[in-house]
Amino acid sequence: MDRGAAFFQTCRGDLFAAVEPVLERAQDAKVVRTDTDFTEIVQLVGGIAKIEVTAQGQREHILDIALDGLRYRG
């Protein structure tokens, strides 16, 4: 799908509108680190989704490691 397509842009806008306030609340509550934003998190998860894995559960393990890195450490 063309990333510039109106449908894609509408879906992306709706997703960001729904998730960004949740991310901000998590950051305010010091559950998620404050030096990131939703765009970076989407890129992180998207990159992990593209990894060719060699063992069952490997992608999930890598995602767990990445999400653990998003936790706030004050």
Beta strands, then each sheet from edge to edge (+ up, - down):
end
